Amino acid sequence: MQKIATKVFVWASVAFAVIGMIMVLTTDQNTGPRPIMLRFLFASVIVILTSFALSVASKYLNGKS
């Protein structure tokens, strides 16, 4: 479980970085960021936080059941 959560965390972090760079490079000063890009960014944050929590919980609860 911990290995899967760690892989998801790494890939979601990469996605967050790519989406963030795309937002920075394509944002127009007059219109602001595109709403779809903001949704992708927030979705990647949710996945990052969830997978991090699962990874940490799995590490500390491993063998405690």
N, C-alpha and C positions, 0 to 999 in steps of 0.2 A: 504494500500500500504506500509506504513511504517513497519508494523508488518511482512509482507512477505519479504521485503528487509532486515530487521534485521535478520530474520531466515536464509535467504540465506547467509548473511554475516557471521553468526556464523558457519554454516556448511562449507562454503568455507574456513574459518580460520582453522577449524579442519582438513580439507583436506590438506591445506597448511602445517600444522604442521606434519601430518602423512607422506606426500610425502617428506618433508624436512628431516625427521628422516630416512626414507628409503634411501634417497640419501646419507646421511651421513654414514649410516651403511653399504651400499653396494658399495660405490665408491672405486674403486681400485686406488692406487696411480700412477700406470703406465698408465692406460687407461683413467682415469678421469670419470666424471659422464656420465651416459647413456643418449643419446639424447632424448629418449622417456620420461624419468623422468624429464628432463628439460622442455619439452613441457607441461607435466602435471603441473609442478610447475608454469610456466608462465601463463598457463590457469587459475589456481586457483588465481593467483594474479590479473588477469584481472577481474575475477568474484568478488573478494573481493573489488576492487576499484569501480567497477560499482555499486555493491549493497550498498556500503557505500555512494556513491554519491546520489543514489536514496533515501536512508534512510534520509539523511540530507536534501535533497531537499523537500521530502515529509513532513518532520517536519516543515520546514520554510514556505512552500507554502500551508499548510493545511488551507483551508478556505479563501484563498486570491483570489480566482477566481471570 
